[in-house]
C-alpha cells in the first residue's frame, strides 16, 4: 500500500474533489446532496485538463500531476483568496481588488510551478505526503456527508409517519399563484408622511390602487424595528410568544428559520431572494439568490450550489465580468448599497418568466438611510451630508414610480394573477414608528373583509386562509415600541384620532 502511495500521484484528482466536498459539508441543511455531482465533474475536468497538458509537454507523470495540482490549488481556491483580500487597503492603496488579487495569486502559482519543474527531483516522499493528506480529507468528508444523508433520511421517514401534510393545503385543481413579498424599509403610512415630512404620496397610493391594491388607511407594524417586525410577521406570532428572551441572536434565528418560508418550500415553490446588505436578511440558501445582475435569464437554471462553488474559483470572473476588475478599484460601499436596490428593481420584472410557482423575498433598503438616491435615480455625491428630511423625501420620490413600474410589469407578465405584498416593515421616529405602509394585491376578491387597522402579523394568516386552505387564527392587532433595551417591548398607542379603534 505504501509503495503505491509513493509511486502513483492520486492527489491531483483528489484535491479538486475535496474542494467540492468541503463546500458541501459547510452548507449541509441548505443543499441537496445530489447538487454536488455537477461541480465535482467541473472540478475533475479542470484538473484533468492541466494534467493532460503537462504530460503532453513534459512526458513526465510525476511533474504533470504536480502541475495539475498547483493549477487546481490556485485556480479552484481563488474565490476564497479574493474574499480574504476584498476591500483591504494599504495606506491609500486599495489592494483588495480583483486586479491585484489575480496578480498576487498568479505570481504565487508561477513560483510554485517553477519549483515543481526545476527543483524537485525525488517525488516519492512528496507523493506519499500529498496522497495521504488528500485521501484522509476526501474519506473524512465523504463519511461526514454520508452520515448526514443517512440521518436525514431517517428523520424524513419519521416525519413522514407523524406528519403527512404541510401547513398549506391549496385546492388541487387551481394553479398556484406567485407570491411577492416586497419590503420598502422604513416606508411610513401616508398620514405620517404628510404630518412629519409634509410629503404627499397620494400619486403613489392612487397608482397602486388603480392596479388593484388594497391599502388600509390605518395599517401598523407590530414592532418598531426590522428584526423584531420580520421575526413576528414571518412566524405569524408575536415575538414574545416565540421566545422568552428576545435578542438579536434570537430574532436572527427566527428570521432565518421561519414558518412562512418553510411553508412555501414544502409546497414546492421556487424561492427567490436578494442580497439586502445584512447577513440576517440574506437567504443565500434559496433556490435563486442574487447578489449581482444575471447576464442572461438562462443562467437562472444553474443550480445555486454550482454557482456558489464556481464563485470560490477563478470562474468568479464569469459572474462579475472582466470589466468589473476596474470597477472594484473605484466602487465605494455606498455605490454597492445603491446597486443592491437597482438589482432588485431590475430582476423583479423578469421573475414571471421562470416556470412554476415562485415565492420572492425582496428587501429594499429604501427609503431607509443612507440617502443614496436623487429623485431621478442619480446618486448623491456625499450622502452623509444630506439633511435627513430632504434625503428621506428624495428617496421616496425615487422608489415610488419605480415600484409602480415593477408591479405593472409583474402583473402584465404573470399568467396566473400573483399575490403581492408591498410594505414598510416599520415607520420612523418615536410617534410614527409603527405607522407603516401596507399595500396588498390579492386577486379574486381576496381583500374582502380586511380591516383598515390591519397589522403585519395578520398578513400571511389572511393569505394562507384565503388561498392555501388553512384556518389560522387572527391575532389582536397590537403595536409595540421599545425601551432603552431595544428588545424590551412596550405597547404604543395610535397617534391619529381617525385611526383609533372605538372600544
C-alpha positions in Angstrom: 0.0 0.0 0.0 2.8 2.4 1.0 4.6 1.7 -2.3 1.5 2.6 -4.3 1.1 5.8 -2.4 4.7 6.7 -3.2 4.7 5.8 -6.9 1.2 6.9 -8.1 0.1 10.5 -7.6 -3.6 10.2 -6.8 -3.6 13.6 -5.1 -4.0 15.7 -8.3 -7.5 14.2 -8.7 -8.5 14.1 -5.1 -7.8 17.7 -4.4 -10.5 19.1 -6.7 -12.9 16.6 -5.3 -12.2 17.8 -1.8 -12.8 21.5 -2.7 -16.4 20.5 -3.6 -16.9 18.2 -0.6 -15.7 20.8 1.9 -18.0 23.4 0.5 -20.9 20.9 0.6 -20.2 20.0 4.3 -20.3 23.7 5.2 -23.7 24.1 3.6 -25.4 21.0 4.9 -29.1 21.6 5.5 -29.1 24.2 2.7 -28.5 21.9 -0.3 -29.5 18.6 -1.6 -26.5 16.1 -1.6 -27.2 15.4 -5.3 -26.2 19.1 -6.1 -22.5 18.2 -5.7 -22.3 16.0 -8.8 -22.0 18.7 -11.4 -19.4 20.8 -9.5 -17.5 17.6 -9.0 -17.4 16.9 -12.7 -16.3 20.5 -13.4 -13.5 20.4 -10.8 -12.2 17.0 -12.0 -12.3 18.1 -15.7 -10.4 21.3 -14.8 -7.7 19.3 -13.0 -7.5 16.6 -15.7 -7.1 19.2 -18.5 -4.0 20.6 -16.8 -2.6 17.1 -16.1 -3.0 16.2 -19.8 -1.4 19.5 -20.9 1.5 18.9 -18.5 2.0 15.3 -19.7 1.9 16.3 -23.4 4.6 18.9 -22.8 6.9 17.1 -20.3 6.0 13.4 -20.9 6.5 13.0 -17.1 3.7 11.6 -15.0 5.0 13.0 -11.7 5.6 16.5 -12.9 2.3 16.6 -14.9 0.5 15.5 -11.7 2.2 18.2 -9.7 1.5 20.9 -12.3 -2.2 19.9 -12.3 -2.3 20.0 -8.5 -0.7 23.5 -8.5 -3.1 24.9 -11.1 -6.0 23.3 -9.2 -4.8 24.7 -5.9 -4.7 28.2 -7.2 -7.5 28.1 -9.7 -10.1 26.3 -7.5 -9.5 28.5 -4.5 -9.1 31.9 -6.0 -12.6 33.0 -4.8 -11.7 32.3 -1.2 -8.5 34.3 -1.6 -10.4 37.2 -3.1 -12.9 37.1 -0.2 -10.0 37.4 2.2 -8.4 40.3 0.1 -11.6 42.1 -0.8 -11.6 45.7 0.4 -8.2 45.6 2.0 -6.3 48.9 1.9 -2.6 49.6 2.5 -2.3 53.4 3.1 -4.1 55.0 0.2 -3.6 51.9 -2.0 -6.7 49.7 -2.4 -5.2 46.3 -2.7 -8.3 44.3 -2.2 -9.5 44.2 -5.8 -9.7 41.5 -8.4 -6.9 43.1 -10.4 -4.3 42.9 -7.5 -5.7 39.7 -6.1 -5.3 38.0 -9.5 -1.7 39.3 -9.8 -0.7 38.1 -6.3 -2.4 34.8 -6.8 -0.8 34.4 -10.3 2.7 35.2 -9.0 2.4 32.6 -6.2 1.2 30.0 -8.7 4.0 30.7 -11.1 6.6 30.5 -8.3 5.3 27.1 -7.1 5.1 25.9 -10.7 8.8 26.8 -11.4 9.8 25.0 -8.2 7.9 21.8 -9.3 9.5 21.8 -12.7 13.1 22.8 -12.0 13.8 22.0 -8.3 12.1 18.7 -7.3 13.9 15.5 -8.2 12.6 12.9 -5.9 8.8 12.6 -6.0 8.2 9.6 -3.8 8.1 11.3 -0.4 6.1 14.2 -1.9 3.6 11.7 -3.4 3.3 9.9 -0.1 2.6 13.1 1.9 0.1 14.6 -0.5 -1.7 11.3 -1.2 -2.2 10.6 2.5 -3.4 14.1 3.2 -5.8 14.1 0.2 -7.1 10.5 0.9 -7.8 11.4 4.6 -9.5 14.6 3.7 -11.6 13.0 1.0 -12.6 10.0 3.0 -13.5 12.2 6.0 -15.8 14.4 4.1 -17.4 11.6 2.2 -18.1 9.9 5.5 -19.5 13.1 7.0 -21.8 13.7 4.1 -22.9 10.0 4.1 -23.7 10.1 7.9 -25.7 13.3 7.4 -27.6 11.8 4.5 -28.5 8.7 6.5 -29.7 10.7 9.4 -31.6 13.0 7.1 -33.3 10.0 5.5 -34.2 8.5 8.9 -35.6 11.8 10.1 -37.6 12.3 6.9 -39.1 8.8 7.3 -40.0 9.6 10.9 -41.5 12.9 9.9 -43.4 11.2 7.1 -45.1 9.0 9.6 -46.0 11.7 12.1 -46.8 14.5 9.6 -48.2 13.6 6.2 -49.4 17.1 5.2 -47.7 20.5 5.0 -49.1 23.7 6.6 -50.6 24.8 3.2 -53.3 22.8 1.5 -54.5 24.6 -1.6 -57.2 23.4 -3.9 -55.6 20.9 -6.3 -57.4 22.0 -9.4 -56.3 25.6 -9.2 -52.9 26.9 -10.4 -50.7 28.2 -7.6 -50.0 32.0 -7.6 -46.6 33.6 -7.4 -46.1 35.4 -4.1 -44.1 38.6 -4.0 -43.0 39.9 -0.5 -41.5 43.3 -1.2 -40.3 45.3 1.8 -39.6 49.1 1.4 -37.6 49.5 4.6 -38.9 52.3 6.8 -41.7 53.4 4.4 -44.3 55.0 6.6 -48.0 55.5 6.3 -49.4 58.3 4.2 -50.7 60.4 7.2 -47.4 60.1 9.0 -45.5 61.3 5.8 -47.9 64.2 5.5 -47.7 65.2 9.1 -44.0 65.0 9.7 -42.4 65.4 6.3 -45.2 67.4 4.6 -44.8 64.8 1.8 -47.8 63.9 -0.4 -47.6 60.3 -1.6 -51.1 60.2 -3.0 -49.8 59.7 -6.5 -48.1 56.5 -5.4 -51.1 55.3 -3.4 -53.5 56.1 -6.3 -51.2 54.3 -8.7 -51.2 51.1 -6.6 -55.0 51.3 -6.1 -55.5 51.7 -9.8 -53.6 48.4 -10.3 -55.9 46.7 -7.8 -54.1 47.0 -4.5 -55.9 47.2 -1.1 -54.2 49.8 1.0 -55.5 50.1 4.6 -55.5 53.7 5.8 -54.6 52.8 9.4 -52.1 49.9 8.9 -49.4 49.4 11.6 -46.4 47.3 12.1 -46.3 45.3 15.3 -42.8 46.4 16.3 -40.6 49.4 15.9 -37.6 48.0 14.1 -36.8 45.4 11.4 -35.6 42.2 13.1 -38.5 42.2 15.6 -41.0 43.1 12.9 -39.9 40.4 10.4 -39.5 37.8 13.2 -43.1 38.3 14.1 -44.6 38.6 10.6 -42.8 35.6 9.1 -43.7 33.4 12.0 -47.3 34.8 12.3 -47.0 35.4 16.0 -45.7 38.0 18.5 -42.0 37.6 19.3 -42.8 37.3 23.0 -44.8 34.2 22.2 -41.9 32.7 20.2 -39.1 33.2 22.7 -38.9 34.1 26.4 -35.8 36.3 25.9 -35.9 38.3 22.6 -32.5 39.4 21.4 -30.6 40.0 18.2 -29.4 36.3 18.2 -32.9 35.0 18.8 -34.6 37.3 16.2 -32.0 36.4 13.6 -32.7 32.7 14.2 -36.4 33.3 13.9 -36.0 35.1 10.6 -33.7 32.5 9.2 -35.9 29.6 10.2 -39.4 31.0 9.8 -42.8 29.3 9.2 -43.8 31.3 6.1 -40.7 30.5 4.0 -40.8 26.9 5.1 -44.5 26.6 4.2 -43.8 27.7 0.6 -40.8 25.5 0.3 -42.8 22.5 1.5 -45.4 23.2 -1.2 -42.7 23.1 -3.9 -42.4 26.8 -4.6 -39.2 28.1 -6.2 -37.8 30.5 -3.6 -36.0 33.7 -4.7 -34.2 36.2 -2.6 -31.7 39.1 -3.0 -28.6 40.5 -1.2 -30.1 43.1 1.1 -26.8 44.1 2.8 -27.3 42.4 6.2 -26.5 38.8 6.9 -29.6 38.1 8.9 -31.8 39.0 5.9 -29.7 37.2 3.2 -31.4 33.9 2.4 -28.4 32.6 0.5 -29.8 29.0 0.5 -32.9 29.9 -1.5 -33.3 28.3 -4.9 -32.1 31.5 -6.5 -30.2 34.1 -4.6 -29.0 37.3 -6.4 -26.1 39.5 -5.3 -25.3 40.5 -8.9 -27.3 41.0 -12.1 -27.6 37.8 -14.2 -26.3 38.4 -17.7 -28.9 36.0 -19.1 -32.0 34.6 -17.8 -30.8 31.1 -18.9 -28.2 31.4 -16.1 -31.1 31.2 -13.6 -31.4 27.5 -14.3 -28.0 26.7 -12.9 -28.1 25.0 -9.5 -27.4 27.5 -6.7 -24.7 25.2 -5.2 -22.9 25.1 -8.6 -23.0 28.9 -8.7 -21.7 29.0 -5.1 -18.9 26.6 -5.9 -17.9 28.5 -9.1 -17.7 31.7 -7.2 -14.9 30.1 -5.0 -12.8 29.5 -8.1 -11.4 31.5 -11.0 -14.8 31.2 -12.6 -15.8 34.1 -10.3 -14.8 36.4 -13.1 -17.6 34.9 -15.3 -20.1 36.2 -12.8 -18.6 39.6 -12.1 -17.3 40.3 -15.6 -13.8 41.3 -16.8 -14.7 45.0 -16.8 -15.6 44.6 -13.1 -11.9 44.5 -12.2 -11.6 48.2 -12.9 -14.9 48.9 -11.1 -13.7 47.2 -8.0 -10.9 49.8 -7.6 -13.3 52.8 -7.6 -16.6 51.4 -6.3 -17.5 52.7 -2.9 -19.5 51.0 -0.2 -22.4 53.4 -0.8 -22.4 52.6 -4.5 -22.6 48.9 -3.7 -25.6 49.6 -1.5 -27.2 51.6 -4.3 -26.5 48.7 -6.7 -28.4 46.3 -4.4 -31.6 48.4 -4.8 -31.1 48.7 -8.6 -30.5 44.9 -8.8 -33.8 44.1 -7.2 -35.7 46.6 -9.3 -34.2 45.2 -12.5 -34.7 41.5 -11.7 -38.2 41.5 -10.2 -40.0 42.2 -13.5 -38.2 39.2 -15.1 -39.3 36.6 -12.4 -42.6 35.8 -14.1 -40.6 34.2 -16.9 -39.5 31.5 -14.6 -41.6 28.4 -14.7 -43.7 27.1 -11.8 -44.9 28.9 -8.7 -42.4 31.3 -7.0 -42.0 32.9 -3.6 -40.0 36.1 -3.8 -38.5 37.8 -0.8 -37.2 41.3 -1.8 -36.0 43.6 1.0 -35.2 47.0 -0.4 -33.2 49.3 2.0 -35.0 52.4 0.7 -36.3 55.0 1.9 -34.2 53.9 4.9 -30.9 55.8 5.1 -28.2 56.2 3.9 -29.8 58.6 1.5 -28.2 57.5 -1.8 -30.7 58.5 -4.5 -31.9 61.7 -6.0 -35.5 61.5 -7.4 -34.2 61.0 -10.9 -32.1 57.9 -9.8 -28.7 59.6 -9.9 -26.5 59.0 -6.9 -26.0 61.7 -4.2 -22.3 62.7 -4.2 -22.0 62.7 -0.4 -25.0 61.0 1.4 -23.6 61.8 4.8 -24.0 65.5 4.1 -27.7 65.2 3.1 -30.2 66.7 5.5 -32.3 63.8 6.7 -35.8 65.2 5.9 -34.6 66.1 2.3 -32.9 62.7 1.9 -35.9 60.7 3.0 -38.3 62.6 0.7 -35.9 62.2 -2.2 -35.7 58.5 -1.7 -39.5 58.3 -1.6 -39.6 60.2 -4.9 -37.0 57.8 -6.4 -38.6 54.5 -5.3 -42.3 55.2 -5.8 -42.5 55.4 -9.6 -40.1 52.5 -10.0 -42.2 50.3 -7.7 -45.3 51.2 -9.8 -43.4 50.3 -12.9 -42.1 47.0 -11.5 -45.5 45.9 -10.2 -47.2 46.8 -13.5 -44.7 44.6 -15.4 -45.2 41.7 -12.9 -48.9 41.9 -13.4 -48.7 42.1 -17.1 -46.3 39.2 -17.5 -47.9 36.8 -15.0 -50.0 34.0 -16.5 -51.6 33.4 -13.1 -52.6 36.5 -11.1 -50.0 36.8 -8.4 -50.2 37.8 -4.7 -48.1 40.9 -4.0 -47.3 42.4 -0.6 -45.7 45.8 -0.5 -44.9 47.1 3.0 -42.8 49.2 5.2 -41.5 47.0 7.9 -41.9 49.9 10.4 -42.2 53.7 10.3 -39.9 56.4 11.7 -39.2 58.5 14.8 -41.0 57.8 18.1 -44.5 58.9 17.4 -44.8 57.4 14.0 -42.5 54.4 14.4 -45.2 51.7 13.8 -47.3 53.7 11.3 -46.2 51.8 8.2 -47.3 51.4 4.6 -49.2 48.3 3.7 -50.4 47.5 0.1 -51.8 44.1 -0.8 -52.6 42.8 -4.3 -55.0 39.9 -3.6 -56.7 38.6 -6.7 -60.2 37.2 -7.0 -61.5 39.4 -4.2 -59.0 38.3 -1.6 -59.1 41.6 0.2 -62.8 41.3 1.1 -63.3 41.7 4.8 -59.9 43.1 5.6 -59.7 45.7 8.3 -58.4 49.2 7.8 -56.4 48.7 11.1 -54.6 45.6 9.9 -51.2 44.9 11.3 -48.4 42.9 9.7 -48.7 39.8 12.0 -52.0 39.0 10.3 -50.9 39.4 6.7 -49.8 35.9 6.0 -52.5 34.2 8.0 -55.1 36.0 5.9 -53.3 35.0 2.6 -52.9 31.4 3.8 -56.5 31.2 4.8 -57.8 32.8 1.6 -55.7 31.0 -1.0 -54.0 28.0 0.7 -56.7 26.2 2.6 -55.6 26.9 6.2 -57.6 28.0 9.2 -55.1 30.2 11.1 -56.5 32.4 13.9 -56.3 36.1 13.5 -54.3 37.7 16.3 -55.1 41.0 18.1 -53.6 44.0 16.3 -51.2 45.4 18.8 -48.1 47.6 18.2 -45.0 47.9 20.4 -42.2 50.3 20.7 -39.2 49.6 22.9 -37.3 51.0 25.9 -33.6 51.7 26.0 -33.3 48.0 25.7 -34.4 47.5 22.1 -35.7 44.1 22.8 -37.9 45.1 25.7 -41.3 45.9 24.1 -44.0 48.2 25.4 -47.3 49.0 23.8 -47.6 52.2 21.7 -50.9 53.9 21.2 -52.2 55.0 17.8 -51.4 58.7 17.3 -54.0 59.6 14.6 -57.5 60.0 16.2 -59.1 58.9 12.9 -57.3 55.5 13.2 -58.1 54.8 16.8 -60.3 51.9 17.3 -63.5 52.7 19.1 -64.0 50.3 22.0 
